[in-house]
Structure formats: structure tokens, C-alpha cells
Amino acid sequence: MRNALVVARRELLGYVRTPMGVVIAAAVLAVDGLLFNGFALRAGKRLSTEVLRDFFYFSSGTTMIAAILLSMRLFAEEVQTGTRVLLRTSPVTDAEAVAGKFLAAWLFLAAVTLLTLPMPLLVMVHGKVAAGHLLAGYLGLLLAGAAVLGIGTFGSSIAGNQVVAAIASTAILVVLLVSWLVAKVVEPPISDVLAHLAFYDKHFVPFMNGLVHLRDVAYYLSVAYFFLLLSTWTLRARRWA
């Protein structure tokens, strides 16, 4: 555990000190701000819950994109810079390396996500904001972000460069995102399985509406854990290759 925290600290400092982390954070905040002003606060009488729902709707998209961009460098960058040998020969195990890098990326993503909090709070100027709705929405963003980071970590562990890592991760995410569409054209029990695998339609919409279901929390945590486990196995296989 100590080694994982050391890796996390190094990676987190890398996000803060390099232009990449700053650019991603600035882009997420800028896009969320523009979308919030353009869609969530559009003219006309609207309920506060509708404004919050719209905010969490488009914020989920920027969070997922940011997670892909943050995770694509985790291991693919080690290959490009030639530092993977140092990682292999260090006393850090594969599981600790995966856990540390994932934790750093999630903490950075969580910090950027929470910096958007003043936006939904602006709703209080002309309406009321339910604390439960805010907590549920941000919990959903953090869980979905963790799941995408897990996918991105796996994509980075199998790729030779960051572009390929981003493409591989995006492909996996898209499959999960559109699985609900496929579920509509196939027969049970396959349709039921695909519907429950739907990354957004089945599991994020409740968070967006201010509801927290244990099944949705378990889904995102399971996706993150599954792909982090695959990442560990991939690194272990490459170590002995």
C-alpha cells in the first residue's frame, strides 16, 4: 500500500506540474461553463431540478472525455519515454503500480470535477437547490469517472503509445455506452444482460435525477475493478514476456 501511495504522489505531481493536466482541467471547466450558460440557464421558466439534471447530463460527457485523456498516459507514456524498464525493475509490484496511477488520475479528476460546484450553486440565485440532488449528481460523476479511468488504465497498459491507448479505451467505452441500443434488437436473456451493462442509460440517469441506487454504485465500482484487474494481469504478462 505504501508503494502505491508513492506512485500516486509522483503521478499526481506530474498532472499538476505538466501542461497536460492544466490544459485538461481548464478545458473541462471552460466547456462545462459554456454548456451551463448555454443550456442549463437558457431562457424560460424552469424548475431547479431540471437545471441540475441538464448540468449533470453534459458534465458526465466532459468527465468521461477527461478521464480518457488523463488515463491514456499512465502506462503508454512509460513505453514512449523508455521508462517502463525502470518501473519493471523497481520494488513496486504491478498491482501497486496500477493502483497508484489510477488513484492519482482519479484524485486529479475528482478535484477538477468538484471545481465545477459553483455552477449548479448559481441556481440558488433564482431557485432552490436540493443538497441531496447535488450529492447524488456529483457521486455519479465521480463513480462514472472512476469506471472510465479503469477502462483507460487498461487501454494504456496494452498500448504502445498514448494515441492508441485513447482509441482503445474509447472503443471499449462506446461499446458499453451503446449496449442499451443493441439490447433493444436482440432477444432475452441477452437483451437483459446488455441492458444492465449500459454505461449511461441504465446507471447514470438515476444519479442525474438525484437518486442513488446501490446497484448503480456497484456497477461503476465493478467496472473500475474489473479493468484495473485486467491491467494488472497485462503488466504481469508483459513482465514475463
N, C-alpha and C positions, 0 to 999 in steps of 0.2 A: 504493500500500500504506500509506503514511504517513497519508493521509486516512482510510482505512478504520479504522486503529487509533485515530485521533482520535474518529471517530464511535463506535467500540466503547467507548472510555473514557467518553464522555459518556453513552451508553446504560446502561453498567454502573453508573455512579454514580447514574443515575436509578432503577435497580432497588433499589439499596442504601438510597437516601435517601427513597424514597416508600413509603407504607404498602402499596402493591400487592405489591411484591417481598417485603416482610417477611411479609405475610399468606399469600402463596403458599408461601413457604418453611416457615412454621410449620404450615400445613395439610398439606403433603406429609409433613413429619416426624411430625406427630401421627397422621395416618391410617396411615402405614407402621408406626408404633409400635403402634397399636391392632391392626392386622391381624397384625403379627408375634406379638404376645402371644396373640391370639385364635385364630390358625390355625397359624402355623408352630410355636409352642410349646405346642400343645394336648396334652392328657394322652395318655399311652400311649407305648410304646416305639417310637421311630422312628429311622431312620438319619439321620446328619448330612446326607447328600446330599439326602434327602427334604425336610428342613427348609430347606436352602438353595434347593432348587428351588421350594418354595412361596413363599419370600421374594421371589425374583426374579419369580415369576409375578404376585403382586399389586403389586410395586413397578413393574413395567412399566406397569400401568394408571395409577398415580398420576403416573409420569413423563410419560406421554403427555398426560394431562389438564393437568399443569403446563406442558408445552410449548405447548399450545393457548392457555392463559391468558397466558403470557409473550409469545407472538408476536402476539397479536391487537392489541396496542397499537403495534406497530413503525411502521406507516405510517398505519393508520386514525386513530391519535391525532393525527397531523400534520394530518389533514383536520379533525377535530373542534376542535382548538385554533387552526386557521388558520395553522400554522407551515410548511405544505408549501411556501408561496411562498418562504420563507427557504431551504428545502432545495433548491428548484429553482434559485435564483439564487446558491447557494454554489458554490465551486470544486470541490466533491465530485461525482464522476460517479455515475451511477445504480448502476453495478456496485460502486463503493466504498461507497455508502450501504447497499446490500443486504448486502454482506459485513460491514461494520462492525456493523450492527444484529443480524445473525444471530450473529456472533461473540460479542457481548455477551450475548445471550439464552442461547447455548449455554454460555458460561462460568458464568453465574449458575446455570443448570440443573445443570451438572456439579458445582458447589460444593454445591448442595442435595442432589444425589444421593449424593455422597461422604460427606455428613454422616450418612447412614444406616448407614455401615460398622460402628459399634459394635453394631448389632442382630445381624447374622449372626455377628459375633465372639463373641456370648454363647453360641453353640452350643459353643464350646470349653470351657465350664464342665462339660458332661457328655459331650462328644464331641470329635471331631476335625474340623477344617475344612481342606479342601484348598485351598492357595493358588491353584492353577490354576482350581478351580471358582469361587472368588471373583473372580479376574481376568476370567474368561470372562463371568461374570454381569454384572459392572459394565461391561465393554466393550460388552456387548449393550445395557444400559440407556443408555449414552452415545450409542451409534450410533442406537438407535431414537429417542432424544430429539432427536438432530440431524436425523433424517429428518422427524419431526413438526414441528420448528421450521422446516424448509424449507417444508413444506406450509403452516404457519401464516403464514410470511412472505408467501407468495403470496396467501393468503386476505386478509391485511391490506393488500396492495398493490392489490387490486381492490375493496375495500370502502370505504364512506363513513363507517362508524363501527365501533367495536370489537365490538359485538354481532353485526353482520352478518359481520364478519371471523371471529369464533369459530364461527358457524354454518357458513359456507362451508368453513372448514378442517376442522371436524368431519365434514361431509358427505363430503369427499374422503377423509379417514382411514377413515371407516366403509366406504366402497366398497372400499378396499384390505384392510380387516380381514375383510370377508365374501366376498371374491373366491374363497376356497377352498370356500365353500359352493356358490357358483354353478358352480364347476369340476366339482362332483360331478354336476350335472344337464345338462351340455352335452357335446357330442362333441369328441374331439380334431380338430385341434390347438388349438382354442380353450380346451379344458379344461386343456391343458398350460400355455398362456400365463397363464391366470387363476390356476392353482395356483402358478406361480412369482412372481406378483405379490402373493400373500398376505402381508400385512404382518407378521402374528404367527405363524400356524400353520406356515408354511413356513420362516421365517427367524429367529424369536426363540427358539423352543423349543430348538434346539441350544445357544444361549448359556445358557439356563435350566438345562440339564443339564450345563453345564461344558464344552461343546465349542465350538471356534471353527473355522468353515469360511470359506474365502476368499470363496466365493460369497455368503455372508450379509453379510460385511463390505462387499463390493462392492455388494450390493443397497441397503443403507441409505445408503451414500455416494452412490450413483447417484440415489436418490430425493431426497436433500437437494440435490444439484447440479442436478437437473432442475427442481425447483420454485424454486430460487434463480435459475436462468436465466430461468424464466418471469416471476419477479418483476421482474428487470432489464428484460426486454422490455416488461412492463406499464408500468413507470415511464417508460421511454423513449418509449412511445407516448403517454402522458399529457402528457409534456413538450412534444410537438409537436402535441397536440390543440388 
